[in-house]
Amino acid sequence: MADNARARKLADRIQVVVAETLDRRIKDPRLGFVTITDARVTGDLRDATVFYTVYGDDEERAASAAALESAKGILRSEVGRQTGVRFTPSLTFVPDALPETARTIDHLLDEARAKDAQVREASTGATYAGDADPYRKPGEDEHEDEREHERDDEREDELSE
């Protein structure tokens, strides 16, 4: 079993090799604007998962996925040649969910901004239900504190009788 540092280094190298090979050697017209975002290698260095994104609509994404699958052999042989490992890992291409996740987060942030604006608008003419500052200040109600202590002492006296 290989250590994690070696697996990370191999994954980084695979990401670079696949991206360069797609750019220079693969001339498939179905391959659109593909970006290799990440690569991960299993601990035994036998399998590599390559994450990618495609700029375009669903049809272009499907065409690029098919082009990557058909070029898998060339990409694997190039990875084996450039990395020099004993066993070339098998490649699996997975569309990266990062763009969809980013769109979802942006949508949620827009909703939060709209709700904040509604609350801000509703509170523009509002007044406090009680005092503006409901907290006691030190030294402000010294006599009230003394009266409370006297009442507590009286209650203790009543209970002890």
Disulfide bonds with the S-S distance in Angstrom:
none
